[in-house]
């Protein structure tokens, strides 16, 4: 979509505040939020390769495997940048070392797919 991340975040925040009750202030709501470590990595992928990489079965496989290993303790988000020749890998979880390792493994797969597609 052409909607920016900030706009989507604002809408989700407003929805969450609404669910807490109409009189809940943002300053009160932030007290109940549990923050988790986050790893964000950007991998250069040419514009014409972004869709090939994102649709590749090997990437789907490692994403499924990573989400299963995280279970309910974190989340994985992979997306194409709309403004740069980049794929972004974001992982949140309870243990920074663990999620950094997962992010590095996913990035290695993205780089390998991109390199292999470039050789075709």
N, CA, C and O of each residue as an XYZ file, in Angstrom:
480
protein
N       0.837     -1.187      0.000
C       0.000      0.000      0.000
C       0.877      1.244      0.000
O       2.092      1.166      0.182
N       0.253      2.370     -0.203
C       0.986      3.630     -0.168
C       0.869      4.316      1.185
O       1.436      5.391      1.382
N       0.145      3.716      2.115
C       0.016      4.279      3.451
C       1.315      4.063      4.211
O       1.875      2.967      4.189
N       1.796      5.106      4.884
C       3.053      5.009      5.619
C       2.907      4.248      6.925
O       1.809      4.101      7.462
N       4.051      3.764      7.428
C       4.068      3.019      8.686
C       3.538      3.857      9.843
O       2.825      3.348     10.708
N       3.886      5.139      9.859
C       3.454      6.016     10.948
C       1.937      6.148     11.011
O       1.355      6.160     12.096
N       1.306      6.244      9.859
C      -0.156      6.355      9.821
C      -0.814      5.070     10.317
O      -1.785      5.112     11.072
N      -0.279      3.936      9.889
C      -0.839      2.658     10.344
C      -0.634      2.477     11.846
O      -1.523      1.989     12.544
N       0.531      2.868     12.337
C       0.809      2.772     13.770
C      -0.154      3.650     14.560
O      -0.678      3.224     15.589
N      -0.389      4.864     14.090
C      -1.311      5.775     14.776
C      -2.722      5.193     14.833
O      -3.384      5.277     15.868
N      -3.184      4.612     13.742
C      -4.521      4.012     13.729
C      -4.623      2.834     14.697
O      -5.622      2.685     15.401
N      -3.585      2.000     14.727
C      -3.598      0.853     15.648
C      -3.557      1.330     17.098
O      -4.215      0.751     17.963
N      -2.791      2.377     17.363
C      -2.719      2.934     18.711
C      -4.074      3.488     19.135
O      -4.516      3.251     20.259
N      -4.725      4.215     18.256
C      -6.056      4.745     18.572
C      -7.052      3.615     18.818
O      -7.892      3.712     19.714
N      -6.964      2.552     18.034
C      -7.843      1.398     18.238
C      -7.601      0.738     19.581
O      -8.550      0.355     20.266
N      -6.341      0.601     19.965
C      -6.011     -0.002     21.261
C      -6.501      0.872     22.405
O      -7.033      0.355     23.388
N      -6.334      2.183     22.297
C      -6.835      3.089     23.338
C      -8.352      2.997     23.448
O      -8.902      2.999     24.550
N      -9.019      2.918     22.316
C     -10.479      2.788     22.310
C     -10.909      1.511     23.039
O     -11.875      1.525     23.802
N     -10.192      0.415     22.805
C     -10.520     -0.856     23.454
C     -10.303     -0.814     24.961
O     -10.957     -1.549     25.700
N      -9.396      0.034     25.422
C      -9.145      0.163     26.863
C     -10.216      0.998     27.560
O     -10.374      0.906     28.777
N     -10.931      1.790     26.822
C     -11.973      2.631     27.405
C     -11.793      4.065     26.961
O     -10.671      4.530     26.761
N     -12.896      4.755     26.810
C     -12.864      6.092     26.223
C     -12.125      7.117     27.081
O     -11.693      8.151     26.572
N     -11.976      6.842     28.373
C     -11.318      7.822     29.235
C      -9.847      7.502     29.490
O      -9.179      8.209     30.245
N      -9.346      6.451     28.871
C      -7.951      6.067     29.073
C      -7.031      7.034     28.335
O      -7.190      7.283     27.141
N      -6.067      7.569     29.076
C      -5.087      8.481     28.493
C      -3.892      7.669     27.997
O      -3.596      6.595     28.520
N      -3.225      8.189     27.002
C      -2.050      7.522     26.454
C      -0.984      7.335     27.532
O      -0.316      6.302     27.567
N      -0.819      8.316     28.404
C       0.180      8.219     29.476
C      -0.133      7.064     30.428
O       0.784      6.477     31.002
N      -1.402      6.734     30.600
C      -1.792      5.600     31.445
C      -1.600      4.283     30.688
O      -1.142      3.294     31.261
N      -1.945      4.274     29.428
C      -1.861      3.050     28.628
C      -0.417      2.585     28.468
O      -0.162      1.381     28.428
N       0.523      3.510     28.377
C       1.919      3.110     28.169
C       2.490      2.352     29.355
O       3.485      1.643     29.209
N       1.883      2.488     30.522
C       2.357      1.789     31.719
C       2.124      0.285     31.644
O       2.815     -0.482     32.315
N       1.154     -0.148     30.831
C       0.839     -1.579     30.761
C       1.507     -2.273     29.573
O       1.363     -3.482     29.394
N       2.228     -1.511     28.774
C       2.876     -2.080     27.592
C       4.203     -2.717     27.983
O       5.046     -2.087     28.622
N       4.373     -3.968     27.592
C       5.631     -4.668     27.819
C       6.495     -4.493     26.574
O       6.105     -4.899     25.479
N       7.664     -3.889     26.746
C       8.552     -3.713     25.599
C       9.458     -4.930     25.457
O       9.860     -5.543     26.446
N       9.765     -5.263     24.229
C      10.625     -6.398     23.919
C      11.814     -5.912     23.101
O      11.714     -4.914     22.387
N      12.943     -6.616     23.204
C      14.059     -6.283     22.325
C      13.636     -6.442     20.861
O      12.802     -7.283     20.523
N      14.228     -5.621     20.017
C      13.909     -5.651     18.590
C      15.203     -5.581     17.785
O      16.123     -4.837     18.126
N      15.255     -6.357     16.730
C      16.379     -6.313     15.790
C      15.804     -5.932     14.431
O      14.842     -6.540     13.961
N      16.399     -4.924     13.807
C      15.979     -4.497     12.476
C      17.202     -4.505     11.573
O      18.204     -3.849     11.859
N      17.110     -5.252     10.482
C      18.214     -5.319      9.516
C      17.673     -4.999      8.135
O      16.559     -5.384      7.779
N      18.480     -4.291      7.371
C      18.133     -3.930      5.997
C      19.102     -4.622      5.054
O      20.316     -4.548      5.245
N      18.579     -5.289      4.042
C      19.395     -6.004      3.079
C      19.167     -5.387      1.704
O      18.028     -5.232      1.262
N      20.264     -5.037      1.033
C      20.150     -4.500     -0.319
C      19.650     -5.597     -1.251
O      20.242     -6.672     -1.344
N      18.554     -5.307     -1.934
C      18.006     -6.190     -2.970
C      17.507     -5.268     -4.075
O      16.710     -4.364     -3.823
N      17.968     -5.494     -5.283
C      17.575     -4.614     -6.384
C      16.059     -4.612     -6.552
O      15.368     -5.567     -6.197
N      15.575     -3.522     -7.098
C      14.126     -3.361     -7.267
C      13.507     -4.529     -8.029
O      12.451     -5.031     -7.643
N      14.155     -4.964     -9.105
C      13.560     -6.026     -9.920
C      13.625     -7.392     -9.238
O      12.933     -8.317     -9.665
N      14.440     -7.542     -8.186
C      14.543     -8.823     -7.484
C      13.661     -8.916     -6.238
O      13.457    -10.007     -5.706
N      13.144     -7.795     -5.777
C      12.388     -7.805     -4.514
C      11.274     -8.847     -4.513
O      11.170     -9.642     -3.578
N      10.451     -8.849     -5.539
C       9.334     -9.802     -5.576
C       9.818    -11.239     -5.694
O       9.243    -12.140     -5.083
N      10.873    -11.462     -6.476
C      11.431    -12.813     -6.606
C      11.899    -13.335     -5.250
O      11.654    -14.490     -4.901
N      12.566    -12.482     -4.500
C      13.063    -12.883     -3.181
C      11.901    -13.111     -2.222
O      11.853    -14.131     -1.535
N      10.969    -12.169     -2.173
C       9.853    -12.266     -1.223
C       8.968    -13.480     -1.498
O       8.373    -14.024     -0.568
N       8.871    -13.912     -2.744
C       8.025    -15.051     -3.111
C       8.773    -16.382     -3.112
O       8.187    -17.419     -3.425
N      10.039    -16.365     -2.770
C      10.868    -17.573     -2.854
C      10.499    -18.573     -1.747
O      10.350    -18.174     -0.592
N      10.350    -19.860     -2.077
C       9.973    -20.872     -1.077
C      10.989    -21.025      0.061
O      10.615    -21.344      1.189
N      12.259    -20.799     -0.233
C      13.270    -20.920      0.828
C      13.082    -19.838      1.891
O      13.275    -20.095      3.079
N      12.709    -18.637      1.471
C      12.438    -17.567      2.433
C      11.191    -17.900      3.244
O      11.176    -17.720      4.461
N      10.151    -18.383      2.580
C       8.926    -18.775      3.291
C       9.226    -19.847      4.328
O       8.679    -19.819      5.430
N      10.085    -20.782      3.981
C      10.427    -21.877      4.883
C      11.139    -21.382      6.139
O      10.782    -21.779      7.248
N      12.145    -20.515      5.975
C      12.874    -20.037      7.152
C      12.010    -19.103      7.998
O      12.173    -19.049      9.217
N      11.101    -18.374      7.371
C      10.189    -17.523      8.142
C       9.251    -18.372      8.990
O       9.031    -18.069     10.163
N       8.697    -19.433      8.406
C       7.826    -20.342      9.163
C       8.586    -20.990     10.310
O       8.087    -21.065     11.432
N       9.787    -21.453     10.024
C      10.614    -22.105     11.039
C      10.942    -21.140     12.183
O      10.870    -21.513     13.354
N      11.297    -19.909     11.843
C      11.637    -18.915     12.864
C      10.427    -18.595     13.729
O      10.543    -18.524     14.952
N       9.263    -18.401     13.105
C       8.062    -18.083     13.882
C       7.700    -19.232     14.811
O       7.259    -18.999     15.937
N       7.880    -20.471     14.358
C       7.600    -21.631     15.217
C       8.556    -21.668     16.398
O       8.149    -21.994     17.513
N       9.829    -21.337     16.168
C      10.797    -21.356     17.259
C      10.523    -20.237     18.263
O      10.772    -20.396     19.458
N      10.014    -19.117     17.781
C       9.659    -18.025     18.691
C       8.360    -18.314     19.441
O       8.137    -17.791     20.532
N       7.514    -19.143     18.854
C       6.181    -19.452     19.381
C       5.443    -18.149     19.683
O       5.315    -17.296     18.804
N       4.963    -17.987     20.899
C       4.220    -16.785     21.278
C       5.133    -15.755     21.956
O       4.647    -14.788     22.542
N       6.440    -15.959     21.879
C       7.386    -15.090     22.579
C       7.931    -13.964     21.705
O       8.796    -13.207     22.147
N       7.444    -13.842     20.485
C       7.950    -12.798     19.610
C       7.268    -12.821     18.260
O       6.315    -13.567     18.038
N       7.772    -11.991     17.360
C       7.184    -11.949     16.019
C       8.249    -11.603     14.989
O       9.292    -11.029     15.304
N       7.953    -11.968     13.758
C       8.850    -11.738     12.627
C       8.084    -10.934     11.583
O       6.939    -11.250     11.263
N       8.717     -9.902     11.059
C       8.112     -9.114      9.990
C       9.162     -8.881      8.910
O      10.237     -8.345      9.180
N       8.845     -9.283      7.702
C       9.715     -9.065      6.551
C       8.912     -8.242      5.552
O       7.770     -8.577      5.237
N       9.515     -7.163      5.053
C       8.792     -6.363      4.062
C       9.753     -5.666      3.112
O      10.908     -5.394      3.440
N       9.237     -5.391      1.934
C       9.993     -4.636      0.938
C       9.888     -3.156      1.283
O       8.818     -2.676      1.657
N      10.990     -2.438      1.159
C      10.933     -0.990      1.284
C      10.231     -0.439      0.051
O      10.452     -0.909     -1.066
N       9.401      0.541      0.261
C       8.736      1.177     -0.867
C       9.556      2.289     -1.490
O       9.223      2.779     -2.569
N      10.631      2.693     -0.817
C      11.412      3.833     -1.291
C      12.869      3.511     -1.591
O      13.569      4.329     -2.188
N      13.337      2.330     -1.188
C      14.744      1.969     -1.368
C      14.846      0.550     -1.923
O      13.902     -0.228     -1.793
N      15.974      0.203     -2.538
C      16.189     -1.176     -2.993
C      16.590     -2.050     -1.800
O      17.732     -2.497     -1.694
N      15.641     -2.276     -0.924
C      15.917     -2.903      0.366
C      14.771     -3.806      0.788
O      13.602     -3.514      0.532
N      15.127     -4.913      1.442
C      14.154     -5.727      2.171
C      14.493     -5.580      3.643
O      15.650     -5.717      4.041
N      13.480     -5.301      4.446
C      13.676     -5.077      5.878
C      13.263     -6.323      6.662
O      12.212     -6.915      6.412
N      14.105     -6.700      7.602
C      13.850     -7.847      8.470
C      13.746     -7.314      9.890
O      14.704     -6.741     10.410
N      12.591     -7.498     10.522
C      12.396     -7.051     11.892
C      11.937     -8.242     12.724
O      10.993     -8.942     12.358
N      12.611     -8.461     13.839
C      12.226     -9.530     14.754
C      12.176     -8.954     16.158
O      13.084     -8.239     16.582
N      11.108     -9.271     16.871
C      10.972     -8.923     18.284
C      10.879    -10.212     19.078
O      10.308    -11.199     18.615
N      11.437    -10.195     20.262
C      11.382    -11.378     21.112
C      11.923    -11.062     22.492
O      12.281     -9.922     22.786
N      11.979    -12.070     23.327
C      12.387    -11.856     24.708
C      13.900    -11.807     24.881
O      14.398    -11.104     25.761
N      14.632    -12.542     24.057
C      16.088    -12.628     24.199
C      16.779    -12.002     22.985
O      16.613    -12.474     21.860
N      17.548    -10.948     23.216
C      18.198    -10.232     22.123
C      19.140    -11.127     21.321
O      19.130    -11.085     20.091
N      19.952    -11.932     22.000
C      20.888    -12.809     21.282
C      20.149    -13.782     20.365
O      20.580    -14.042     19.242
N      19.038    -14.312     20.855
C      18.249    -15.267     20.074
C      17.683    -14.611     18.816
O      17.819    -15.151     17.718
N      17.053    -13.456     18.975
C      16.423    -12.832     17.810
C      17.460    -12.284     16.836
O      17.216    -12.251     15.630
N      18.621    -11.852     17.345
C      19.684    -11.399     16.454
C      20.189    -12.556     15.590
O      20.474    -12.379     14.405
N      20.294    -13.731     16.192
C      20.715    -14.924     15.455
C      19.696    -15.282     14.370
O      20.071    -15.592     13.239
N      18.414    -15.237     14.716
C      17.363    -15.519     13.733
C      17.406    -14.507     12.586
O      17.303    -14.879     11.417
N      17.560    -13.222     12.930
C      17.591    -12.176     11.900
C      18.778    -12.381     10.962
O      18.647    -12.223      9.748
N      19.923    -12.731     11.519
C      21.111    -12.973     10.689
C      20.895    -14.148      9.743
O      21.311    -14.099      8.585
N      20.250    -15.197     10.226
C      19.978    -16.367      9.383
C      19.022    -16.006      8.245
O      19.225    -16.428      7.107
N      17.992    -15.236      8.545
C      17.038    -14.811      7.514
C      17.738    -13.919      6.487
O      17.524    -14.065      5.283
N      18.571    -12.999      6.966
C      19.304    -12.115      6.054
C      20.225    -12.911      5.134
O      20.346    -12.596      3.950
N      20.867    -13.932      5.671
C      21.753    -14.773      4.855
C      20.967    -15.457      3.742
O      21.453    -15.564      2.616
N      19.758    -15.919      4.049
C      18.915    -16.555      3.031
C      18.514    -15.529      1.968
O      18.566    -15.823      0.774
N      18.120    -14.340      2.390
C      17.737    -13.292      1.433
C      18.911    -12.954      0.519
O      18.744    -12.836     -0.695
N      20.093    -12.800      1.101
C      21.277    -12.471      0.302
C      21.621    -13.590     -0.678
O      21.996    -13.322     -1.819
N      21.495    -14.838     -0.240
C      21.788    -15.977     -1.113
C      20.783    -16.046     -2.270
O      21.169    -16.252     -3.421
N      19.505    -15.873     -1.961
C      18.482    -15.896     -3.019
C      18.753    -14.776     -4.021
O      18.706    -14.996     -5.232
N      19.031    -13.591     -3.522
C      19.292    -12.446     -4.394
C      20.513    -12.697     -5.276
O      20.495    -12.394     -6.469
N      21.564    -13.246     -4.692
C      22.785    -13.552     -5.447
C      22.507    -14.614     -6.513
O      22.929    -14.480     -7.662
N      21.785    -15.678     -6.113
C      21.461    -16.755     -7.055
C      20.591    -16.252     -8.202
O      20.800    -16.633     -9.354
N      19.616    -15.398     -7.893
C      18.731    -14.853     -8.930
C      19.513    -13.934     -9.863
O      19.198    -13.825    -11.048
N      20.527    -13.278     -9.323
C      21.347    -12.369    -10.122
C      22.206    -13.131    -11.127
O      22.548    -12.606    -12.187
N      22.553    -14.374    -10.784
C      23.395    -15.191    -11.660
C      22.610    -15.845    -12.788
O      23.200    -16.345    -13.745
N      21.289    -15.845    -12.683
C      20.452    -16.488    -13.701
C      20.416    -15.677    -14.968
O      19.760    -16.068    -15.933
